[in-house]
């Protein structure tokens, strides 16, 4: 893909609500800047641990008025609550299970990868250590979730599935 095509596709990508769950402040800043460079200019939020992530998606406490994220970008390493616990909690909550969760980790340990998919994680990516590779990974992730797939709308408040006609 030429640079001009990459830039125009990033600019024209629809804006999505994306929640970054990352405990390392440097990684949070880098991830947010990478998503901005990829074209996500609004709807980019972050929390620093798993407990805040669950409060955010349940719109509790200081997060009572936030929008439900369209996609969650979840780091596995958190001091108080593991990323796997966050993944399990979100994917086992009927009104939240539609939210795609991209799990990012510094290691691609097969046990972690299997655990993520066993808990219905939508994607597992190993965080590249090279900055250019990291930027490409985030851009690919954003392009995929904002332009390639059709995201599921939240479950209806009535708790029943709509019919397809």
Phi and psi in degrees as a GROMACS rama.xvg file:
@    title "Ramachandran Plot"
@    xaxis  label "Phi"
@    yaxis  label "Psi"
@TYPE xy
-72.3537  159.246  UNK-2
-62.0765  -37.9859  UNK-3
-63.7919  -41.7121  UNK-4
-66.2118  -41.7375  UNK-5
-61.7763  -43.308  UNK-6
-66.8394  -44.8453  UNK-7
-67.1573  -34.3781  UNK-8
-71.3144  -33.4619  UNK-9
-67.737  -40.5239  UNK-10
-67.4926  -35.533  UNK-11
-88.6997  -2.77108  UNK-12
-65.7968  138.246  UNK-13
-63.4102  149.824  UNK-14
-82.0569  134.241  UNK-15
-121.29  160.164  UNK-16
-86.8132  116.873  UNK-17
-123.304  129.229  UNK-18
-108.228  121.038  UNK-19
-96.1661  125.351  UNK-20
-113.664  103.315  UNK-21
-148.044  127.713  UNK-22
-86.8229  -22.2018  UNK-23
-86.7244  116.408  UNK-24
-57.3887  -38.0098  UNK-25
-65.4976  -44.4226  UNK-26
-65.409  -35.9185  UNK-27
-61.3591  -49.0975  UNK-28
-61.0757  -45.9764  UNK-29
-61.6162  -44.3013  UNK-30
-65.1024  -44.8186  UNK-31
-63.5863  -41.9765  UNK-32
-65.5372  -37.0017  UNK-33
-65.2481  -42.1646  UNK-34
-65.6552  -38.7841  UNK-35
-63.1752  -43.6077  UNK-36
-63.6262  -30.0603  UNK-37
-77.282  -12.5262  UNK-38
121.016  -1.90896  UNK-39
-83.7727  99.5157  UNK-40
-99.5257  -12.5921  UNK-41
-146.804  166.181  UNK-42
75.9318  18.7151  UNK-43
-104.635  113.392  UNK-44
-123.331  161.829  UNK-45
-146.254  151.035  UNK-46
-132.251  160.742  UNK-47
-102.427  -3.84745  UNK-48
-156.488  169.78  UNK-49
-63.829  -38.2064  UNK-50
-63.519  -43.0999  UNK-51
-64.934  -36.2975  UNK-52
-59.9615  -43.5383  UNK-53
-69.3589  -37.9247  UNK-54
-62.1268  -39.1267  UNK-55
-62.9078  -53.2989  UNK-56
-68.9717  -24.1283  UNK-57
-90.9901  -0.166746  UNK-58
53.2251  53.6575  UNK-59
-112.294  154.414  UNK-60
58.951  -131.314  UNK-61
-66  -8.55967  UNK-62
-103.931  17.6956  UNK-63
-59.1588  -29.2695  UNK-64
-109.934  16.8171  UNK-65
-84.0435  159.289  UNK-66
-81.0908  146.87  UNK-67
-66.7365  130.933  UNK-68
-67.2101  147.892  UNK-69
-79.8092  -32.1551  UNK-70
-144.752  144.025  UNK-71
-115.441  129.892  UNK-72
-106.038  104.469  UNK-73
-113.751  121.25  UNK-74
-81.2883  144.718  UNK-75
-77.8855  -27.1616  UNK-76
-92.6225  113.258  UNK-77
-139.795  142.696  UNK-78
-70.2708  -38.665  UNK-79
-96.047  -37.6744  UNK-80
-140.935  126.121  UNK-81
-68.1142  155.645  UNK-82
-59.8702  -34.4517  UNK-83
-64.5547  -36.6049  UNK-84
-67.1572  -38.6458  UNK-85
-63.4853  -47.6508  UNK-86
-56.3032  -48.3013  UNK-87
-60.7317  -44.039  UNK-88
-63.8774  -44.1143  UNK-89
-68.028  -46.9346  UNK-90
-73.0753  -12.057  UNK-91
-102.3  7.48705  UNK-92
-105.431  111.74  UNK-93
-50.4912  -40.9002  UNK-94
-78.5602  -4.64576  UNK-95
-117.83  -16.3981  UNK-96
-62.2708  -15.4368  UNK-97
-74.6947  -15.1839  UNK-98
-75.034  119.878  UNK-99
-66.3911  138.428  UNK-100
-121.23  117.532  UNK-101
-95.4531  116.323  UNK-102
-95.8088  127.848  UNK-103
-118.128  134.115  UNK-104
-143.865  155.521  UNK-105
-75.9496  -10.6461  UNK-106
-130.453  147.824  UNK-107
-109.768  42.4603  UNK-108
-53.2896  125.706  UNK-109
-54.8021  -32.8991  UNK-110
-65.8327  -41.5659  UNK-111
-65.3186  -45.0318  UNK-112
-59.8111  -48.2294  UNK-113
-60.5916  -42.1419  UNK-114
-62.3361  -41.8203  UNK-115
-61.1247  -48.238  UNK-116
-70.9945  -31.5523  UNK-117
-65.7481  -27.8947  UNK-118
-93.5399  13.946  UNK-119
70.1757  29.3734  UNK-120
-63.6393  145.163  UNK-121
-86.5224  -20.5177  UNK-122
-164.209  141.086  UNK-123
-122.722  123.791  UNK-124
-125.339  141.537  UNK-125
-86.2375  128.71  UNK-126
-68.5364  117.82  UNK-127
-65.9437  146.878  UNK-128
-84.938  -20.8433  UNK-129
-82.7428  129.081  UNK-130
-59.0765  -44.8008  UNK-131
-62.0507  -41.1815  UNK-132
-65.4677  -39.7923  UNK-133
-61.5335  -45.6801  UNK-134
-60.6402  -41.7844  UNK-135
-64.4907  -39.8533  UNK-136
-63.0599  -44.8075  UNK-137
-66.2454  -41.3167  UNK-138
-61.9738  -43.9603  UNK-139
-61.9133  -42.8749  UNK-140
-60.9742  -47.8109  UNK-141
-64.505  -44.6458  UNK-142
-60.8706  -42.0885  UNK-143
-61.7193  -53.5786  UNK-144
-75.2174  -20.1509  UNK-145
-99.4445  -22.8987  UNK-146
-127.299  -28.2823  UNK-147
-85.4198  -48.2597  UNK-148
-93.8434  160.569  UNK-149
-101.699  117.064  UNK-150
-74.3258  145.719  UNK-151
-73.4594  135.207  UNK-152
-71.6439  159.594  UNK-153
-60.4077  157.046  UNK-154
-62.6019  148.818  UNK-155
-66.8094  152.126  UNK-156
-63.2606  -23.7339  UNK-157
-77.5724  -11.0958  UNK-158
78.4329  19.7196  UNK-159
-126.034  154.839  UNK-160
-81.6149  143.019  UNK-161
-76.6962  158.371  UNK-162
-93.0021  148.92  UNK-163
-95.1299  130.558  UNK-164
